[in-house]
């Protein structure tokens, strides 16, 4: 009988957009978010305040330790969070 291994740990990020005060701030993030994987890691490190991984979310190198599934899920959640931030802006 094969051993069943648990999947990768959930990321469950908490985002912080408090430093987004102008569209210039959002544009800087967007340039990183749409760039290379290295740029995307730098961008995410500016908005992910915490997560359930035993890594520092403010360090772009931490993202290299994620599984592809964790990376995919984090990007999906981050995209939704940034859309919601803009939709709720006043």
Secondary structure, 3 states (H helix, E strand, C coil): CCCCCCCCCCCCCEECCCCCCCHHHHHHHHHHHCCCHHHHHHHHHHHEEECCCCCCCCCHHHHHHCCHHHHHHHHHHHHHHHHHHHHHCC
